[in-house]
């Protein structure tokens, strides 16, 4: 088999043909090849030519799994063709033999920077692309505003796909996303989580991503958990150093050790907004003109149920003993074939001739999106989730990875009667080694009524307070790939070590100003999330950060070779906190570390006893490649 695949690579020059070039049946031009380094270099075959009615063969010579997935969709919203191959294997791409003659763009769903074109030559008949229908209205999760909130985690059926059965999910409060919590800054808020999930799913942990709170309320991954049938109350003061926090667009989600990917995939996510009455003077769009939008991808089987992207239960390994095989790092990626907004596939929103504040959250496990409007109109970014920016930034596209947020204002004032599409496009910033983004419609805005608009986007928003920085970084965090010599397989690492709940990786003095250097030495992109503080970006690759990174932030994109410096004053809370990659497969597979905040002059205590998973099979504690799925919608 290996020699046969090598022969295909030797012939791959014939694949690079113009779109109108001919190819005889059985020609090598009717194949797609991914060679070593495909995640960086792309497919060897940028153009494949296939006679109508014949199958397309995919040769994967890389050390990572890849897919060949059509950009265009059928009437049910599924990719026109789709297939995958594990490292060193060959597969037939389903759906190609049914296509009508024409050209079809394709990409790898794990590494969307890999792209190509399939040219189908032949006569009449066959299936082709169907424009998106946008059949379902945008779901607006119910909003909870009280000081004492209860979230019950329980199974529920959620309508995700049009004209299909409801999807069984794990939910907070019976919906996905869970209820949106909205509170004034500075007002103490308690959230009680009640675990009514099936006992076999184990304990839960709630993390309020982007907030400043105690270690005990941080949603620790392996202690202070919410056991099946139990409840736990989390307290969020919504203050920082005795003053109200800045208004922010945060979100909450399960943060269970080794299970974060699984629990988020099945629905344990929701949004959390805080408001500062003083910011009303800015006249940003508010009320019905303020739309929080949680974007996430999922895959479904033929019964409209979520596919199970987790390893087979026969695999006896646990994360703590390393991972091996094609789904081990760096081959771990959980992606979906459908992009959803607030839990709905390709929804529409009826809007008026008004400015709208769109709060974009990427809640996907692994996928990134480069958001743009189909007519190229500007989006004025006013915040990045953690707070408003010092000044607004006009952009035509906004790249967001997992856990990143962008607060943008879009003006529909002159668009009465128009339908406008928010889409994801192929990443436009020219970073071939960085993670790519899929090309897909996301949602539609139907401007169907005329309304008066008194909102505005001021020239200045909220200035960043001054902070005296140390001259040099006080800590360096290196994100890479490694292996423990005493254990089989590979793991993601921070400073050369996979996560160990018992280990303290850094000690930080309360009241100190920290300047941290984040470094990506791996060949894949990571999105690094720092808990606890309102961090600011000092530099990106040795230069001042772009204007949209000039405010407070909690998650940063690190493409291969990137360095980012961040800084914060450590206030209020002692104890252990986390930093990790927010690509959930990477987090679950070791790319997480602990820093402990101590009083100056004292030593860090070892974190609390680890409530271990007691040798559960790998299928119960980690996520893996989507390509293991047999049927997807």
C-alpha positions as CSV (number, residue, x, y, z in Angstrom):
1,X,0.0,0.0,0.0
2,X,2.7,2.5,0.9
3,X,4.5,2.0,-2.4
4,X,1.3,2.4,-4.3
5,X,0.6,5.7,-2.5
6,X,4.1,6.9,-3.2
7,X,3.5,6.3,-6.9
8,X,0.4,8.5,-6.6
9,X,2.5,11.3,-5.2
10,X,5.0,10.9,-8.0
11,X,2.2,11.5,-10.5
12,X,0.5,14.3,-8.7
13,X,1.9,16.9,-11.0
14,X,-0.8,15.8,-13.4
15,X,-3.4,16.9,-10.9
16,X,-2.5,20.6,-11.2
17,X,-4.6,21.2,-14.3
18,X,-6.8,24.1,-15.4
19,X,-10.5,23.9,-14.6
20,X,-11.4,23.1,-18.2
21,X,-8.8,20.5,-18.8
22,X,-9.9,17.0,-19.8
23,X,-9.1,13.7,-18.0
24,X,-9.8,10.2,-19.1
25,X,-11.5,7.7,-16.8
26,X,-9.0,6.3,-14.3
27,X,-6.6,9.2,-14.8
28,X,-4.6,10.2,-11.7
29,X,-6.4,13.6,-12.2
30,X,-9.4,11.9,-10.6
31,X,-7.8,11.8,-7.2
32,X,-7.0,14.1,-4.3
33,X,-3.8,13.8,-2.4
34,X,-2.7,15.1,0.9
35,X,1.1,14.7,1.5
36,X,3.3,15.2,4.5
37,X,2.7,18.6,6.0
38,X,-0.7,18.9,4.5
39,X,-2.1,21.0,7.3
40,X,0.5,23.7,6.4
41,X,1.0,23.1,2.7
42,X,-2.5,22.1,1.7
43,X,-3.5,19.4,-0.7
44,X,-1.0,18.4,-3.3
45,X,-3.8,18.3,-5.8
46,X,-5.3,21.8,-6.0
47,X,-7.5,20.8,-8.9
48,X,-9.0,17.3,-9.4
49,X,-10.8,16.3,-12.7
50,X,-13.4,13.6,-12.5
51,X,-15.7,12.1,-15.2
52,X,-19.3,12.4,-14.2
53,X,-20.7,9.4,-12.4
54,X,-17.3,8.0,-11.2
55,X,-16.0,8.0,-7.6
56,X,-13.2,10.3,-6.3
57,X,-10.3,8.7,-4.4
58,X,-8.6,10.5,-1.6
59,X,-5.0,9.4,-0.7
60,X,-3.8,10.7,2.6
61,X,0.0,10.4,2.9
62,X,0.1,12.8,5.9
63,X,0.5,12.0,9.6
64,X,-2.8,13.7,10.4
65,X,-6.4,12.8,9.4
66,X,-7.9,15.0,6.7
67,X,-11.3,15.3,5.0
68,X,-12.4,16.3,1.5
69,X,-15.6,18.3,2.2
70,X,-17.6,20.3,-0.3
71,X,-18.3,24.0,0.3
72,X,-21.6,23.7,-1.6
73,X,-24.6,22.1,0.1
74,X,-27.6,20.0,-0.9
75,X,-31.3,20.7,-0.2
76,X,-31.0,19.4,3.3
77,X,-27.9,21.6,4.1
78,X,-25.4,18.7,3.9
79,X,-22.1,19.0,2.0
80,X,-22.6,17.8,-1.5
81,X,-19.7,15.4,-1.0
82,X,-17.8,14.5,2.1
83,X,-15.2,11.9,3.2
84,X,-12.2,11.4,5.3
85,X,-9.0,9.4,5.5
86,X,-6.8,8.5,8.4
87,X,-3.0,8.8,8.1
88,X,-1.6,6.6,5.4
89,X,-4.9,5.4,4.1
90,X,-7.1,5.7,1.1
91,X,-10.9,6.5,1.0
92,X,-13.6,7.1,-1.5
93,X,-15.4,10.4,-1.1
94,X,-19.1,9.9,-0.8
95,X,-21.4,11.9,-3.1
96,X,-19.0,12.7,-5.9
97,X,-20.5,10.1,-8.3
98,X,-23.9,11.8,-8.0
99,X,-22.7,15.3,-9.0
100,X,-23.8,17.1,-12.2
101,X,-21.0,18.5,-14.4
102,X,-19.4,21.6,-13.0
103,X,-16.7,23.0,-10.6
104,X,-17.0,22.4,-6.9
105,X,-14.7,24.0,-4.2
106,X,-13.7,21.7,-1.3
107,X,-11.7,21.9,1.9
108,X,-10.5,19.9,4.9
109,X,-12.9,20.4,7.8
110,X,-10.1,19.8,10.3
111,X,-7.6,22.2,8.6
112,X,-9.7,24.5,6.4
113,X,-6.6,26.3,5.1
114,X,-6.4,23.2,2.9
115,X,-8.6,23.8,-0.2
116,X,-9.0,22.7,-3.8
117,X,-11.4,22.5,-6.7
118,X,-13.1,19.4,-8.1
119,X,-14.1,19.6,-11.8
120,X,-16.8,17.1,-12.9
121,X,-16.9,16.6,-16.6
122,X,-19.8,14.8,-18.4
123,X,-23.3,15.1,-19.8
124,X,-26.6,16.0,-18.2
125,X,-28.2,15.1,-14.9
126,X,-26.8,14.8,-11.4
127,X,-27.2,16.9,-8.3
128,X,-25.8,20.3,-7.7
129,X,-25.6,23.1,-5.1
130,X,-28.8,24.4,-3.5
131,X,-28.7,28.0,-2.0
132,X,-29.2,28.3,1.7
133,X,-32.8,28.5,2.7
134,X,-32.7,30.2,6.1
135,X,-36.0,28.6,7.2
136,X,-35.9,28.9,10.9
137,X,-36.1,32.1,13.0
138,X,-33.2,33.0,15.2
139,X,-33.7,31.6,18.7
140,X,-33.4,34.2,21.5
141,X,-32.6,32.3,24.7
142,X,-34.7,33.4,27.7
143,X,-33.0,36.0,29.8
144,X,-32.4,35.7,33.6
145,X,-31.8,38.9,35.5
146,X,-32.2,38.0,39.2
147,X,-29.4,38.1,41.8
148,X,-30.0,34.4,42.6
149,X,-30.2,32.1,39.6
150,X,-30.6,28.3,39.3
151,X,-29.4,26.4,36.3
152,X,-30.6,22.8,36.2
153,X,-28.5,20.5,34.0
154,X,-30.7,17.9,32.5
155,X,-31.4,16.2,29.1
156,X,-33.8,17.9,26.8
157,X,-34.9,17.8,23.2
158,X,-33.9,20.9,21.2
159,X,-35.1,21.9,17.7
160,X,-32.0,22.5,15.7
161,X,-32.7,21.4,12.1
162,X,-35.7,22.5,10.1
163,X,-38.3,19.9,9.3
164,X,-36.4,17.3,11.3
165,X,-37.0,15.7,14.7
166,X,-35.7,17.5,17.8
167,X,-32.2,16.7,18.9
168,X,-31.5,15.2,22.3
169,X,-29.0,17.2,24.2
170,X,-27.5,18.0,27.6
171,X,-28.8,21.4,28.6
172,X,-28.8,24.1,31.2
173,X,-32.5,24.9,31.9
174,X,-33.8,22.8,29.1
175,X,-32.4,24.8,26.1
176,X,-29.3,25.2,24.0
177,X,-27.8,27.6,24.5
178,X,-28.8,27.8,28.2
179,X,-30.6,30.9,29.5
180,X,-28.8,34.1,29.0
181,X,-27.8,35.6,32.3
182,X,-27.8,39.4,32.3
183,X,-26.7,41.4,35.4
184,X,-25.5,44.9,36.4
185,X,-21.8,45.2,37.0
186,X,-20.8,45.3,40.7
187,X,-23.9,43.4,41.8
188,X,-23.2,40.1,43.6
189,X,-24.7,37.2,41.7
190,X,-25.1,33.6,42.7
191,X,-25.6,30.7,40.2
192,X,-26.7,27.4,41.6
193,X,-26.1,24.4,39.4
194,X,-28.3,21.4,39.9
195,X,-27.0,18.2,38.3
196,X,-29.9,16.1,37.0
197,X,-28.0,14.5,34.2
198,X,-27.9,10.7,34.1
199,X,-25.5,9.5,36.8
200,X,-23.3,7.7,34.2
201,X,-22.3,11.1,32.8
202,X,-20.5,12.0,36.1
203,X,-19.9,15.2,37.9
204,X,-20.0,18.7,36.4
205,X,-18.1,22.0,36.8
206,X,-19.4,25.4,35.8
207,X,-16.9,28.0,34.5
208,X,-17.8,31.7,33.9
209,X,-15.4,32.4,31.1
210,X,-14.0,35.9,31.2
211,X,-15.0,36.8,34.7
212,X,-13.0,37.8,37.9
213,X,-13.9,35.6,40.9
214,X,-12.5,33.3,43.5
215,X,-10.7,30.1,42.8
216,X,-13.5,28.1,44.5
217,X,-16.0,29.6,42.1
218,X,-13.8,29.3,39.0
219,X,-15.2,25.9,37.8
220,X,-12.2,23.9,38.8
221,X,-11.9,20.8,36.5
222,X,-11.2,18.2,39.1
223,X,-12.4,19.4,42.5
224,X,-15.4,21.2,44.0
225,X,-17.5,19.4,41.5
226,X,-21.3,19.0,41.2
227,X,-22.0,15.3,41.7
228,X,-25.0,13.6,40.0
229,X,-28.1,14.5,42.0
230,X,-26.3,17.3,43.9
231,X,-26.2,21.0,43.6
232,X,-23.5,23.7,44.1
233,X,-23.7,27.5,44.3
234,X,-21.1,29.7,42.6
235,X,-20.7,33.3,43.7
236,X,-19.7,36.0,41.2
237,X,-19.2,39.4,42.9
238,X,-18.8,41.1,39.5
239,X,-16.2,43.4,41.0
240,X,-12.5,43.9,40.6
241,X,-10.3,45.5,43.3
242,X,-13.4,46.7,45.1
243,X,-14.9,48.4,42.1
244,X,-17.5,47.2,39.6
245,X,-16.0,45.2,36.7
246,X,-16.2,46.5,33.2
247,X,-19.3,45.5,31.3
248,X,-18.5,42.4,29.3
249,X,-19.9,39.6,27.1
250,X,-18.9,36.4,28.8
251,X,-20.2,32.9,28.6
252,X,-20.6,29.9,30.9
253,X,-19.8,26.3,30.2
254,X,-18.9,23.0,31.7
255,X,-15.2,22.7,32.5
256,X,-14.9,19.1,33.7
257,X,-11.4,17.6,33.5
258,X,-11.0,15.5,30.4
259,X,-14.7,15.9,29.6
260,X,-14.9,19.5,28.6
261,X,-15.1,18.6,24.9
262,X,-17.8,16.1,25.4
263,X,-20.0,18.1,27.7
264,X,-19.8,21.3,25.6
265,X,-20.5,19.3,22.4
266,X,-23.7,18.0,23.9
267,X,-24.9,21.4,25.0
268,X,-23.7,22.6,28.4
269,X,-23.1,26.2,27.3
270,X,-24.8,29.6,27.7
271,X,-24.2,33.4,27.6
272,X,-23.6,35.8,30.5
273,X,-23.7,39.6,29.9
274,X,-23.0,42.4,32.4
275,X,-24.1,45.9,31.9
276,X,-22.7,49.2,33.2
277,X,-25.4,51.9,33.4
278,X,-22.7,54.6,32.9
279,X,-22.1,53.3,29.4
280,X,-25.6,54.2,28.3
281,X,-24.2,57.7,27.6
282,X,-22.3,56.1,24.6
283,X,-25.7,55.5,22.9
284,X,-24.7,52.1,21.5
285,X,-27.6,50.0,20.2
286,X,-29.5,48.5,23.1
287,X,-32.6,46.6,24.0
288,X,-34.0,44.7,20.9
289,X,-31.1,46.0,18.9
290,X,-28.5,44.2,21.0
291,X,-28.2,40.5,19.8
292,X,-26.0,38.0,21.5
293,X,-25.1,35.3,18.9
294,X,-23.5,32.0,19.9
295,X,-22.0,30.3,16.9
296,X,-21.0,26.7,17.1
297,X,-20.7,23.7,14.7
298,X,-22.1,20.2,15.2
299,X,-22.8,17.1,13.1
300,X,-25.9,15.0,13.0
301,X,-26.9,11.5,12.0
302,X,-29.8,10.6,9.8
303,X,-32.2,10.8,12.8
304,X,-31.1,14.5,13.5
305,X,-29.2,13.4,16.6
306,X,-25.7,14.5,17.4
307,X,-23.0,12.2,16.1
308,X,-20.7,10.8,18.7
309,X,-17.2,12.2,18.0
310,X,-15.6,10.3,20.8
311,X,-13.3,7.2,20.7
312,X,-14.7,3.7,20.8
313,X,-15.3,2.3,24.3
314,X,-13.0,-0.6,23.6
315,X,-10.0,1.7,23.8
316,X,-8.7,1.2,27.4
317,X,-6.4,4.3,27.5
318,X,-7.0,7.3,29.7
319,X,-5.7,10.8,29.1
320,X,-3.4,10.6,32.1
321,X,-1.6,7.6,30.4
322,X,-1.1,9.4,27.1
323,X,-2.8,9.0,23.8
324,X,-1.8,6.9,20.8
325,X,-3.1,6.2,17.3
326,X,-4.5,8.5,14.7
327,X,-6.7,10.5,17.1
328,X,-3.8,11.3,19.4
329,X,-2.3,14.9,19.4
330,X,-1.8,16.5,16.9
331,X,-4.5,14.5,15.1
332,X,-7.3,15.4,17.6
333,X,-10.0,17.7,16.2
334,X,-13.7,17.8,16.9
335,X,-15.5,19.6,14.1
336,X,-19.1,19.6,12.7
337,X,-20.6,19.8,9.3
338,X,-23.2,22.4,10.2
339,X,-22.7,25.9,11.6
340,X,-25.4,26.9,14.1
341,X,-26.4,30.2,15.7
342,X,-28.0,30.1,19.1
343,X,-28.6,26.4,18.5
344,X,-30.3,26.8,15.1
345,X,-29.0,25.9,11.6
346,X,-28.9,28.8,9.2
347,X,-31.5,31.0,11.1
348,X,-32.9,34.3,10.0
349,X,-33.5,37.4,12.1
350,X,-36.1,40.1,11.2
351,X,-34.5,43.5,11.8
352,X,-35.4,47.1,11.2
353,X,-33.6,50.1,9.6
354,X,-31.4,50.6,12.7
355,X,-27.9,50.0,14.0
356,X,-27.6,46.6,15.7
357,X,-25.0,45.5,18.2
358,X,-24.1,41.9,17.3
359,X,-22.2,40.1,20.1
360,X,-20.4,37.3,18.3
361,X,-19.2,34.3,20.3
362,X,-17.4,31.3,18.8
363,X,-18.5,28.4,21.1
364,X,-17.2,25.7,18.8
365,X,-14.9,23.0,20.2
366,X,-12.2,23.4,17.5
367,X,-13.3,25.5,14.4
368,X,-12.5,29.1,13.7
369,X,-14.6,31.5,11.6
370,X,-13.7,34.6,9.6
371,X,-17.0,36.5,9.8
372,X,-18.0,38.9,7.0
373,X,-21.2,40.2,5.5
374,X,-22.0,39.0,2.0
375,X,-22.0,42.6,0.6
376,X,-18.7,43.4,2.3
377,X,-20.2,46.1,4.5
378,X,-18.2,47.3,7.5
379,X,-18.6,46.0,11.0
380,X,-17.6,48.5,13.6
381,X,-16.0,46.6,16.4
382,X,-16.6,48.2,19.8
383,X,-15.5,45.4,22.1
384,X,-13.9,41.9,22.2
385,X,-15.9,40.3,25.0
386,X,-13.9,41.3,28.0
387,X,-14.8,45.0,27.7
388,X,-15.3,47.8,25.3
389,X,-12.3,48.9,23.3
390,X,-10.8,52.3,23.8
391,X,-11.9,53.4,20.3
392,X,-14.1,51.7,17.7
393,X,-12.5,49.8,14.8
394,X,-14.1,49.5,11.4
395,X,-13.5,46.0,9.9
396,X,-14.8,44.1,6.9
397,X,-14.0,40.7,8.4
398,X,-13.6,39.4,12.0
399,X,-11.6,36.3,12.7
400,X,-12.7,34.4,15.8
401,X,-11.4,31.1,17.3
402,X,-12.9,29.0,20.0
403,X,-14.0,31.2,23.1
404,X,-13.2,34.5,21.3
405,X,-15.8,37.1,21.2
406,X,-16.3,40.3,19.2
407,X,-18.8,43.1,19.9
408,X,-19.6,44.7,16.5
409,X,-22.1,47.3,15.4
410,X,-23.8,46.9,11.9
411,X,-25.9,49.6,10.4
412,X,-29.0,48.4,8.5
413,X,-30.4,52.0,8.2
414,X,-30.5,52.1,4.4
415,X,-31.4,48.4,3.7
416,X,-35.2,48.3,3.9
417,X,-36.4,45.3,1.9
418,X,-33.0,43.7,1.6
419,X,-31.8,40.3,2.9
420,X,-28.2,40.3,4.1
421,X,-26.1,37.2,5.0
422,X,-23.5,36.9,7.7
423,X,-21.0,34.3,6.5
424,X,-17.7,32.8,7.2
425,X,-15.1,33.1,4.5
426,X,-11.7,31.5,3.9
427,X,-9.3,33.3,6.2
428,X,-8.1,36.5,4.6
429,X,-5.1,37.6,6.5
430,X,-2.5,35.6,4.6
431,X,-1.2,33.2,7.3
432,X,-0.8,29.8,5.4
433,X,0.5,28.0,8.5
434,X,-2.3,29.2,10.7
435,X,-5.6,27.6,11.2
436,X,-8.1,28.1,8.3
437,X,-11.7,28.9,8.4
438,X,-14.6,27.3,6.5
439,X,-16.6,29.1,3.8
440,X,-20.2,28.8,4.8
441,X,-23.4,31.0,5.3
442,X,-24.1,31.6,9.0
443,X,-27.4,33.5,9.2
444,X,-29.6,35.9,7.3
445,X,-30.8,39.4,8.4
446,X,-34.2,40.4,6.8
447,X,-34.6,44.2,6.9
448,X,-38.4,44.3,6.8
449,X,-39.5,47.4,8.7
450,X,-38.6,51.1,9.0
451,X,-37.8,52.3,12.5
452,X,-36.3,55.5,14.0
453,X,-32.7,55.2,15.2
454,X,-31.1,57.4,17.9
455,X,-28.2,55.1,18.6
456,X,-24.6,56.0,17.7
457,X,-21.0,54.8,17.6
458,X,-18.9,57.5,19.3
459,X,-15.4,58.3,18.3
460,X,-14.1,57.2,21.7
461,X,-15.4,54.4,24.0
462,X,-13.7,53.5,27.3
463,X,-10.0,54.2,27.8
464,X,-7.7,51.5,29.0
465,X,-6.3,52.4,32.5
466,X,-2.6,52.9,32.8
467,X,-0.5,50.0,34.1
468,X,3.2,50.1,35.0
469,X,4.7,47.0,33.3
470,X,7.7,45.0,34.3
471,X,10.6,45.6,31.9
472,X,10.7,41.9,31.0
473,X,8.3,39.0,31.1
474,X,7.7,37.6,34.6
475,X,6.8,34.2,33.1
476,X,6.9,32.4,29.8
477,X,4.4,29.8,28.7
478,X,5.3,27.6,25.8
479,X,2.5,25.6,24.0
480,X,3.7,22.5,22.2
481,X,3.5,18.8,21.5
482,X,5.3,16.3,23.7
483,X,5.4,12.8,25.2
484,X,6.1,11.4,28.6
485,X,9.0,8.9,28.4
486,X,7.3,6.8,31.1
487,X,4.0,6.6,29.2
488,X,3.0,5.7,25.6
489,X,1.5,8.2,23.1
490,X,1.5,11.9,22.7
491,X,0.1,14.8,24.6
492,X,-0.3,18.6,24.3
493,X,1.9,20.4,26.7
494,X,2.5,23.7,28.4
495,X,6.2,24.3,29.1
496,X,6.9,20.7,28.1
497,X,4.5,19.1,30.5
498,X,0.9,17.8,30.2
499,X,-1.6,19.0,32.7
500,X,-1.3,17.5,36.2
501,X,-3.9,18.6,38.7
502,X,-1.4,18.1,41.6
503,X,1.3,20.3,40.1
504,X,1.8,24.0,40.6
505,X,3.4,25.4,37.4
506,X,3.8,29.0,38.6
507,X,3.4,31.0,41.8
508,X,2.1,34.6,41.5
509,X,2.0,37.3,44.3
510,X,-1.3,38.9,45.0
511,X,-1.1,42.6,44.1
512,X,1.8,42.1,41.6
513,X,1.8,43.1,37.9
514,X,2.4,40.1,35.7
515,X,3.8,40.3,32.2
516,X,3.6,36.9,30.5
517,X,5.0,35.7,27.2
518,X,2.9,33.2,25.3
519,X,4.8,31.1,22.7
520,X,3.5,28.5,20.2
521,X,6.2,26.1,19.2
522,X,3.8,23.6,17.6
523,X,2.8,23.3,13.9
524,X,-0.9,24.0,14.7
525,X,-2.8,27.1,15.9
526,X,-3.8,27.4,19.6
527,X,-6.3,29.7,21.2
528,X,-4.9,30.4,24.7
529,X,-7.3,31.4,27.5
530,X,-6.1,32.9,30.8
531,X,-8.4,32.7,33.8
532,X,-9.0,35.1,36.6
533,X,-7.9,38.6,35.5
534,X,-8.7,41.4,33.0
535,X,-5.6,40.9,30.8
536,X,-4.3,43.3,28.2
537,X,-2.2,42.6,25.1
538,X,1.2,44.2,25.2
539,X,2.6,43.0,21.9
540,X,2.0,40.4,19.1
541,X,5.1,39.0,17.5
542,X,7.2,41.8,18.9
543,X,5.0,44.6,17.6
544,X,2.2,46.6,19.1
545,X,-1.1,44.7,18.9
546,X,-3.7,45.4,16.3
547,X,-6.3,48.0,17.3
548,X,-8.9,45.3,18.0
549,X,-6.6,43.8,20.6
550,X,-6.0,47.1,22.3
551,X,-8.4,46.5,25.2
552,X,-8.9,43.9,27.8
553,X,-9.0,40.3,26.6
554,X,-8.9,36.7,27.9
555,X,-8.2,34.5,24.8
556,X,-5.5,34.9,22.2
557,X,-4.9,33.3,18.8
558,X,-1.4,31.9,18.5
559,X,-0.6,30.6,15.0
560,X,2.5,28.4,14.7
561,X,5.6,30.4,15.7
562,X,3.6,33.3,17.2
563,X,4.5,35.1,20.4
564,X,2.0,37.3,22.4
565,X,2.8,39.3,25.5
566,X,0.0,40.0,28.0
567,X,-0.2,41.8,31.3
568,X,-2.5,42.2,34.3
569,X,-2.5,43.2,37.9
570,X,-3.4,40.3,40.1
571,X,-6.1,41.3,42.5
572,X,-8.5,40.1,45.2
573,X,-8.3,36.3,45.0
574,X,-5.9,33.7,46.3
575,X,-5.5,30.1,45.2
576,X,-5.1,28.0,42.0
577,X,-6.3,29.2,38.5
578,X,-5.8,27.8,35.1
579,X,-4.5,28.7,31.7
580,X,-5.1,26.5,28.7
581,X,-5.8,26.1,25.0
582,X,-9.5,26.6,24.4
583,X,-9.6,24.2,21.4
584,X,-11.3,21.7,23.6
585,X,-9.5,18.6,22.2
586,X,-6.2,20.3,23.1
587,X,-7.4,21.2,26.6
588,X,-8.7,17.7,27.3
589,X,-5.4,16.2,26.0
590,X,-3.0,18.0,28.3
591,X,-2.6,21.6,27.1
592,X,-3.5,23.2,30.5
593,X,-1.4,24.5,33.4
594,X,-2.0,25.9,37.0
595,X,-0.8,29.1,38.4
596,X,-1.4,29.8,42.1
597,X,-1.9,33.3,43.6
598,X,-0.3,33.7,47.0
599,X,0.3,36.4,49.5
600,X,3.8,37.9,49.0
601,X,6.4,35.8,50.8
602,X,4.3,32.7,51.2
603,X,4.6,29.4,49.3
604,X,1.9,27.8,47.1
605,X,-0.1,25.0,48.5
606,X,-0.7,21.9,46.4
607,X,-4.2,22.0,44.8
608,X,-7.0,20.0,46.5
609,X,-7.2,16.3,46.2
610,X,-7.9,15.2,42.6
611,X,-11.4,13.6,42.2
612,X,-10.0,11.2,39.5
613,X,-12.0,9.6,36.8
614,X,-11.0,6.1,38.1
615,X,-9.8,4.6,34.9
616,X,-12.9,5.3,32.8
617,X,-12.3,4.3,29.2
618,X,-11.0,6.9,26.8
619,X,-14.4,7.0,25.2
620,X,-15.8,8.6,28.4
621,X,-13.2,11.2,28.9
622,X,-12.0,12.7,25.7
623,X,-13.1,13.8,22.2
624,X,-11.6,12.7,18.9
625,X,-11.6,13.3,15.2
626,X,-14.9,13.9,13.4
627,X,-13.8,11.5,10.7
628,X,-14.7,8.5,12.8
629,X,-18.4,9.3,12.2
630,X,-20.2,7.1,9.7
631,X,-23.2,9.1,8.9
632,X,-23.4,12.9,9.0
633,X,-26.1,15.4,7.9
